[in-house]
Amino acid sequence: MVDLLGPAEIRGLAAELDVRPTKKLGQNFVHDPNTVRRIVELARVGPDDVVLEVGPGLGSLTLGLLATGARVVAVEIDPKLAARLPETVAERAAEAADRLTVVGADALRVANGDLPGGPTALVANLPYNVAVPVVLHLLAEVPSLRSGLVMVQTEVADRMAAGPGSRIYGVPSVKLAWYGPARKVAAVPRSVFWPVPNVDSALVAFERADETASADRDGLFSLVDAAFSQRRKTLRAALAGWAGSAERAGELLTAAGIDPKTRGEQLDVHDFARIAARAQAGR
């Protein structure tokens, strides 16, 4: 049996460690067991999974993930929290303690070799200011990751899951779509966090598509960055620097079956892939 953390336990652990949640580290701890159960249910992980959790904090979600029978690799940048987490698990889920590995590291810099077991799923309550960079870094760095469920600021969730034609569709939308489909699956009320954040949160689920393995990610990502750097310009103009000239950009777009007068927000990831492939073939 796993004994999940409630509001009193969260505050007690924070007091014991003299932890004062900071905006810099995006520390808003989930203190509602029902929310933890809901996240774990939506993550669809079980005994066959190795779950990568970023920013486990005081262990609310960690305990819920261990209750599924999965192994958990928790990446925590705060040394006090990283040191306390195994003790919390031993106290509240002794039979699961051997399925937890804590890695003291910055998730934006952690390498695949630092993560034992070949993580298969990313499940995390991510700091709002680094959510997208963390997800993209881990998808690039950890090829064994097949799926993910992350809790992020609602506006970030909307951008991650946005499709072409939307005003919020942009670089995060396309780059995440390159790895596979993403969707916003649930809202999370502010009241389940301590301290209560001044923004709303939501859960975003995503899966890795098999065909990305052989694609030119770096070339496509540089193209996407250029396409959205000047959103109001046509792609012919926006891609002039990336292609070498507006004329060359127009040629590549036409060859890829894209109207040079189109704007980046109108293209999906497959359109961008065709443009990148044309550029690669012409080198």
Buried (B, 14 or more C-beta within 10 A) or exposed (E): EBBBBEEEBBBEBBEEBEBEBEEEBBBBBBBBBEBBEBBBEBBEBEEEBBBBBBBBBBBBBBBBBBBBEBBBBBBBBBEEBBEBBBEBBBEBBEEBBEBBBBBBBEBBEBEBEBBEBBBBBBBBBBBBBBBBEBBBBBBBBBEBBBBBBBBBBBEBBBBBBBEBEEEBBBBBBBBBBBBBEBEBBBEBEEEBBBEEBEEEBBBBBBBBBEEBEEBBBEBBBBBBEBBBBBEEBBBBBBBBEBBEEBEBBBBBBEBBEBEBEBBBBEBBBEBBBBBBBBBEEEE
